[in-house]
Amino acid sequence: MVSFIKGGMKVRNSYMIYKDLHNFIKSYSCVKGPSHIHLEGGISFGVGAFNLTLSLFPPRILKMLEFAGFSGDKEHGLSLLCDGATGMNLRSMLCALLLLCYHTFLTFVLGTGEGEVSEAERLLKPFRLRYPRGAIFLFFAGRTEEIKGNIDEAVALFEDGCKAQQAWKQFHHMCYWELMWCFTFKRAWKMAYFYADLLSQESRWSKAMYVYMKAAYLSMLPEEEARPFGEDEVELFRQVPTLKQKIAGKSPPTEKFAIRKARRYKSSDPVRLPVPVLEMMYMWNGFSMISKRPELTEGMMQTLVEAERTLLESPESEYLMDDRCLIHMLKGLCFKNQGNLQAAEECLNKVCSSEKKIKFDHYLVPNALVELSLLYIDQGKRDAAIKILHKAKHNYKDYSMESRTLFRIHAALAKLKADPEEEDSQM
């Protein structure tokens, strides 16, 4: 706790120095020397990074941080970072990389899945021309193509990124992770398994997560099909709890989620997960990634329909309602991608109406509510969306990946420009 407080004080001191410097260079007493452009770029990066990062936090946490002297103005942060990225200064590349990370990752994992692709491409263009074989820029170019739904182009760029350098193996792991999801979107389960296997062997970030994904991909294959390397998904699922790790005394939320899902394989007669790959794909907001490619959504819908049929033909178990609700929610996302908003709403409402029958996957209802609110936002039903978001935020606690859901709720409310007082009035 003492170390945590000391760390917090250092971060605050860093922010206050950046803030004082920003005020100083805007004052009349500031004399511009030959290195002023580099000083200004560094200040833009620091103040912009703090403002953008802090703006992602929910209002209650942000109010506490503002009391301690921090501020979280997203537009101000983006503006400063854009200024820093477009200027010819020593920190322009850092500003550009942070913006690229925000537009291509944070808006998907912690937001509503609406990345600024055109802005990312604009930022990338000068660096791609300057460093055509720059691995990090090939990676972000691949991520941009992935967001656009150009999966084959993304795969080629991620593979080029791996070939561009051999010294930084952790960078290869970033590419492997994205390649795994690219092949997931194409339902090439064996290729996706190959990259999950590479990650489980080489990366130390989360062995539990990688082994869970290996098992998940194998479980998507027909029972009669031979498994790569002779591995068995049941044995892999049983390994997952033994591989968990703790960072700062806590297990990563994704590991906790994977361990909870793998528990049903502990018994001698396990009840198989219906679509574990698609479920984890949802957690990383993958359904919004395939929304621009109708054939990819159609493929996912086909997988879900087959899983639903198998579920109906299987012996009834205590997991039956949870599995049905999961399939309903994922089908709702597919219907949304296909433009069938009424069918999407019906699927999501089925999940919400089954709340009391769900025994294990309590995360489904708050997430279904978030998806329903995003559906209403697309239809221009602002007040209904705010009311549902408020319900998801305040009526559900202690479920899997709760922090991620709360970040997404905050992003949706920010999109609607709903302040906390307005949210409370919707109750």
VOGU-3710 file (C-alpha; in Angstrom, 3 decimals, decimal comma):
1> mvsfikggmk> 0,000/0,000/0,000  2,866/2,390/0,847  4,497/1,647/-2,529  1,158/2,223/-4,267  0,729/5,628/-2,567  4,325/6,614/-3,369  3,782/5,624/-7,000  0,584/7,676/-7,118  2,392/10,732/-5,747  5,120/10,398/-8,402
11> vrnsymiykd> 2,510/10,183/-11,157  0,780/13,276/-9,746  4,100/15,166/-9,581  4,773/14,218/-13,201  1,364/15,493/-14,270  1,724/18,768/-12,321  5,145/19,431/-13,915  3,663/18,891/-17,393  0,736/21,147/-16,496  2,988/23,942/-15,198
21> lhnfiksysc> 5,162/23,701/-18,313  2,089/23,854/-20,549  0,892/27,019/-18,781  4,384/28,507/-19,015  4,859/28,050/-22,777  1,451/29,663/-23,343  2,406/32,714/-21,278  3,941/35,937/-22,595  7,084/35,445/-20,482  8,114/32,338/-22,450
31> vkgpshihle> 11,088/33,033/-24,718  11,289/30,628/-27,670  14,736/29,207/-28,313  16,014/26,896/-31,076  14,792/23,758/-29,210  11,364/25,175/-28,327  9,564/22,957/-30,861  10,925/19,833/-29,125  9,942/21,139/-25,685  6,467/21,929/-26,961
41> ggisfgvgaf> 6,181/18,447/-28,519  7,145/16,790/-25,237  4,620/18,852/-23,286  1,889/18,082/-25,814  2,645/14,386/-25,437  2,619/14,467/-21,621  -0,470/16,624/-21,064  -2,298/15,000/-23,989  -1,553/11,465/-22,771  -2,773/12,251/-19,239
51> nltlslfppr> -5,976/13,924/-20,452  -6,833/11,213/-22,981  -6,119/8,325/-20,610  -7,979/9,836/-17,667  -11,006/10,670/-19,850  -11,581/6,935/-20,359  -12,344/6,445/-16,664  -15,962/6,462/-15,439  -17,181/9,791/-13,936  -16,977/8,734/-10,278
61> ilkmlefagf> -13,323/7,734/-10,525  -12,556/10,803/-12,637  -14,077/13,092/-9,975  -11,741/11,589/-7,355  -8,760/12,055/-9,667  -9,785/15,651/-10,414  -9,921/16,279/-6,651  -6,275/15,137/-6,525  -5,379/17,636/-9,250  -5,743/15,556/-12,413
71> sgdkehglsl> -7,990/16,383/-15,358  -9,474/14,193/-18,065  -10,630/16,185/-21,078  -10,660/13,818/-24,065  -10,975/16,482/-26,769  -8,194/18,563/-25,220  -5,974/15,481/-24,990  -6,633/14,446/-28,590  -5,998/17,998/-29,802  -2,625/18,221/-28,027
81> lcdgatgmnl> -1,553/14,793/-29,247  -2,548/15,669/-32,821  -0,500/18,854/-32,615  2,455/16,859/-31,289  2,102/14,136/-33,928  1,982/16,506/-36,899  4,885/18,692/-35,745  8,512/17,919/-36,625  9,739/17,294/-33,086  11,458/14,512/-31,159
91> rsmlcallll> 8,193/13,294/-29,614  6,024/13,367/-32,743  6,368/9,606/-33,188  5,337/8,956/-29,559  2,266/11,170/-30,005  1,354/9,335/-33,224  1,788/5,889/-31,634  -0,412/6,794/-28,673  -3,121/8,124/-31,001  -2,896/5,002/-33,152
101> cyhtfltfvl> -3,235/2,839/-30,058  -6,297/4,837/-29,009  -8,013/4,789/-32,416  -7,315/1,145/-33,217  -7,358/-0,586/-29,814  -8,788/1,343/-26,875  -11,937/2,422/-28,720  -12,625/-1,255/-29,441  -11,623/-3,014/-26,232  -12,892/-0,336/-23,819
111> gtgegevsea> -15,256/1,584/-26,102  -18,207/1,110/-28,405  -16,180/-0,336/-31,291  -16,074/2,740/-33,496  -12,424/3,424/-34,191  -11,376/6,436/-36,252  -9,958/4,511/-39,212  -9,506/7,558/-41,445  -7,642/9,387/-38,658  -5,417/6,342/-38,066
121> erllkpfrlr> -4,612/6,138/-41,779  -3,817/9,864/-41,881  -1,411/9,489/-38,956  0,207/6,401/-40,471  0,768/7,778/-43,965  3,890/9,952/-43,372  5,529/7,326/-41,156  4,826/4,520/-43,667  6,491/6,655/-46,369  9,445/7,455/-44,124
131> yprgaiflff> 9,830/3,931/-42,679  8,310/1,494/-45,228  9,725/-1,516/-43,338  9,103/-0,131/-39,873  7,674/-3,082/-37,920  5,499/-1,048/-35,558  3,925/0,880/-38,446  3,298/-2,331/-40,378  1,545/-3,618/-37,264  -0,765/-0,593/-36,993
141> agrteeikgn> -1,393/-0,675/-40,749  -2,473/-4,303/-40,309  -4,709/-3,381/-37,417  -6,308/-0,633/-39,530  -7,036/-3,081/-42,359  -8,442/-5,520/-39,800  -10,865/-2,870/-38,538  -11,927/-2,153/-42,112  -12,712/-5,851/-42,555  -9,867/-6,440/-45,028
151> ideavalfed> -8,662/-9,560/-43,240  -6,364/-10,938/-45,963  -4,587/-7,581/-46,275  -4,257/-7,428/-42,472  -2,747/-10,922/-42,350  -0,143/-9,958/-44,975  0,835/-6,816/-43,037  1,123/-8,634/-39,692  3,293/-11,299/-41,346  5,463/-8,549/-42,901
161> gckaqqawkq> 5,752/-6,988/-39,452  7,133/-10,257/-38,080  9,638/-10,521/-40,946  10,777/-6,890/-40,594  12,753/-7,525/-37,398  13,908/-10,465/-35,273  15,346/-8,768/-32,197  12,097/-7,879/-30,424  10,282/-11,211/-29,963  7,527/-9,622/-27,866
171> fhhmcywelm> 6,522/-7,652/-30,934  6,078/-10,938/-32,789  3,691/-11,996/-30,039  1,560/-8,903/-30,674  1,368/-9,901/-34,330  0,576/-13,528/-33,447  -2,308/-12,334/-31,261  -3,801/-10,307/-34,101  -3,208/-13,103/-36,626  -5,042/-15,464/-34,279
181> wcftfkrawk> -8,101/-13,206/-34,353  -7,858/-12,637/-38,109  -8,125/-16,376/-38,719  -10,880/-16,540/-36,100  -12,941/-14,058/-38,118  -12,462/-16,324/-41,142  -13,406/-19,389/-39,038  -10,069/-21,004/-39,902  -9,944/-22,694/-36,501  -6,757/-24,711/-37,108
191> mayfyadlls> -4,775/-21,681/-38,268  -6,002/-19,683/-35,278  -5,025/-22,627/-33,035  -1,536/-22,540/-34,567  -0,983/-18,944/-33,407  -2,506/-19,617/-29,972  -0,056/-22,526/-29,677  2,869/-20,278/-30,639  1,825/-17,763/-27,991  1,464/-20,461/-25,320
201> qesrwskamy> 5,018/-21,617/-26,035  6,775/-18,268/-26,432  4,861/-15,594/-24,525  4,737/-15,212/-20,744  1,938/-12,636/-20,700  -0,902/-15,080/-19,937  -0,322/-18,820/-20,308  -3,823/-19,500/-18,965  -5,397/-17,361/-21,679  -3,392/-18,918/-24,503
211> vymkaaylsm> -4,051/-22,511/-23,395  -7,744/-21,666/-23,009  -7,797/-20,345/-26,584  -6,020/-23,479/-27,836  -8,668/-25,639/-26,193  -11,443/-23,357/-27,476  -10,269/-23,677/-31,091  -10,001/-27,463/-30,837  -13,534/-27,626/-29,413  -14,833/-25,855/-32,541
221> lpeeearpfg> -13,604/-28,710/-34,757  -15,887/-31,666/-35,564  -15,441/-34,531/-33,080  -14,262/-36,920/-35,778  -11,558/-34,530/-37,081  -7,963/-35,189/-36,024  -6,511/-32,687/-33,545  -3,164/-30,987/-34,320  -0,234/-32,478/-32,371  -2,635/-35,048/-30,910
231> edevelfrqv> -3,805/-32,578/-28,252  -7,142/-32,973/-26,482  -9,303/-29,946/-25,662  -10,649/-31,448/-22,425  -7,133/-31,900/-21,032  -6,185/-28,378/-22,144  -9,251/-26,865/-20,459  -8,301/-28,707/-17,261  -4,816/-27,151/-17,381  -6,131/-23,576/-17,483
241> ptlkqkiagk> -6,680/-23,039/-13,686  -3,140/-24,297/-12,946  -1,594/-21,605/-15,159  -3,073/-18,483/-13,579  -0,715/-15,737/-12,488  -0,950/-12,685/-10,272  0,111/-9,160/-11,210  0,290/-6,741/-8,264  -1,530/-9,360/-6,190  -4,424/-9,864/-8,606
251> spptekfair> -5,142/-12,171/-11,540  -5,882/-10,469/-14,897  -9,665/-10,310/-15,564  -9,300/-12,278/-18,811  -7,609/-15,120/-16,916  -10,356/-15,145/-14,296  -12,934/-15,345/-17,069  -11,104/-18,203/-18,816  -10,735/-20,125/-15,545  -14,434/-19,752/-14,742
261> karrykssdp> -15,427/-21,002/-18,180  -13,001/-23,955/-17,992  -14,441/-25,179/-14,673  -17,140/-27,222/-16,339  -14,422/-29,504/-17,742  -13,254/-30,566/-14,264  -15,777/-33,390/-13,976  -15,248/-36,830/-15,495  -18,228/-36,203/-17,787  -17,825/-32,519/-18,778
271> vrlpvpvlem> -20,495/-30,401/-20,444  -18,803/-28,812/-23,443  -18,863/-25,065/-24,026  -21,047/-24,302/-27,077  -19,022/-21,522/-28,783  -16,052/-20,593/-26,543  -14,137/-18,909/-29,374  -17,046/-16,647/-30,313  -17,651/-15,833/-26,659  -14,047/-14,694/-26,182
281> mymwngfsmi> -14,235/-12,910/-29,526  -17,123/-10,897/-28,100  -15,026/-9,963/-25,052  -12,496/-8,355/-27,419  -15,317/-6,693/-29,409  -14,619/-8,807/-32,464  -18,173/-8,697/-33,805  -17,802/-4,992/-34,581  -14,605/-5,860/-36,495  -16,492/-8,079/-38,946
291> skrpeltegm> -19,484/-5,771/-39,322  -18,222/-4,405/-42,662  -17,904/-7,868/-44,229  -21,327/-9,549/-44,649  -19,790/-12,932/-45,528  -17,852/-13,019/-42,236  -20,985/-12,242/-40,229  -22,901/-14,858/-42,210  -20,236/-17,422/-41,326  -20,507/-16,588/-37,621
301> mqtlveaert> -24,301/-16,836/-37,810  -23,977/-20,261/-39,405  -21,700/-21,394/-36,562  -24,188/-20,109/-33,984  -27,161/-21,812/-35,660  -25,255/-25,117/-35,702  -24,303/-24,682/-32,028  -27,928/-23,917/-31,159  -29,074/-27,070/-32,961  -26,472/-29,166/-31,128
311> llespeseyl> -27,565/-27,638/-27,826  -31,205/-28,574/-28,445  -30,206/-32,149/-29,286  -27,951/-32,556/-26,236  -29,088/-33,884/-22,827  -30,369/-31,127/-20,544  -27,840/-29,789/-18,047  -27,528/-27,059/-15,431  -25,672/-24,944/-18,028  -28,460/-25,109/-20,622
321> mddrclihml> -30,061/-21,709/-20,007  -26,693/-19,949/-19,751  -25,608/-21,467/-23,070  -28,885/-20,554/-24,758  -28,617/-16,959/-23,573  -25,027/-16,717/-24,800  -26,079/-17,891/-28,270  -29,051/-15,478/-28,260  -26,751/-12,535/-27,454  -24,214/-13,431/-30,127
331> kglcfknqgn> -26,956/-14,003/-32,692  -28,284/-10,557/-31,781  -24,897/-9,048/-32,662  -24,905/-10,888/-35,994  -28,422/-9,661/-36,778  -27,275/-6,126/-35,944  -24,347/-6,458/-38,370  -26,798/-7,652/-41,037  -29,079/-4,653/-40,468  -31,942/-6,753/-39,050
341> lqaaeeclnk> -32,440/-4,541/-35,990  -35,797/-5,995/-34,950  -34,404/-9,555/-34,812  -31,355/-8,253/-32,949  -33,537/-6,549/-30,351  -35,610/-9,720/-29,885  -32,506/-11,819/-29,276  -31,072/-9,360/-26,736  -34,427/-9,065/-24,945  -34,546/-12,870/-24,637
351> vcssekkikf> -31,311/-12,692/-22,643  -32,632/-9,937/-20,377  -35,935/-11,729/-19,740  -34,054/-14,911/-18,731  -32,070/-13,110/-16,010  -33,427/-15,174/-13,094  -32,781/-18,468/-14,915  -29,080/-17,799/-15,535  -26,969/-19,726/-13,009  -23,333/-19,057/-13,898
361> dhylvpnalv> -22,754/-16,493/-16,672  -24,143/-13,453/-14,874  -22,165/-11,147/-17,168  -24,615/-11,882/-19,995  -27,462/-9,631/-18,829  -25,495/-6,382/-18,259  -23,665/-6,918/-21,546  -26,919/-7,642/-23,373  -28,249/-4,361/-21,962  -25,180/-2,504/-23,243
371> elsllyidqg> -25,664/-4,026/-26,713  -29,357/-3,137/-26,598  -28,485/0,468/-25,739  -26,047/0,639/-28,682  -28,851/-0,687/-30,875  -31,112/2,113/-29,639  -28,365/4,687/-30,242  -28,221/3,577/-33,883  -32,000/4,065/-34,094  -31,868/7,537/-32,510
381> krdaaikilh> -33,621/6,450/-29,283  -31,391/8,492/-27,001  -33,496/8,517/-23,813  -34,173/4,775/-23,954  -30,458/4,105/-24,467  -29,453/6,241/-21,458  -32,032/4,514/-19,249  -30,765/1,044/-20,188  -27,129/2,050/-19,743  -27,920/3,380/-16,284
391> kakhnykdys> -29,647/0,096/-15,417  -26,628/-1,926/-16,611  -24,296/0,310/-14,638  -26,071/0,321/-11,272  -28,116/-2,889/-11,051  -25,368/-5,466/-11,614  -22,205/-6,103/-9,623  -19,451/-8,712/-9,264  -19,779/-10,385/-12,656  -17,030/-11,497/-15,069
401> mesrtlfrih> -15,117/-8,723/-16,879  -17,126/-6,084/-14,999  -14,516/-3,345/-15,451  -14,560/-3,771/-19,227  -18,351/-3,471/-19,284  -18,254/-0,334/-17,113  -15,708/1,263/-19,447  -17,979/0,501/-22,406  -20,964/1,987/-20,575  -18,974/5,139/-19,893
411> aalaklkadp> -17,937/5,339/-23,559  -21,563/4,946/-24,708  -22,771/7,638/-22,304  -19,969/9,929/-23,434  -21,068/9,333/-27,027  -24,589/10,421/-26,035  -23,093/13,361/-24,098  -25,122/12,301/-21,061  -23,903/13,803/-17,785  -24,245/11,930/-14,456
421> eeedsqm> -27,212/14,052/-13,331  -29,094/13,215/-16,515  -28,302/9,533/-15,997  -29,681/9,601/-12,466  -32,879/11,263/-13,683  -33,496/8,282/-15,957  -34,024/5,951/-12,997
//
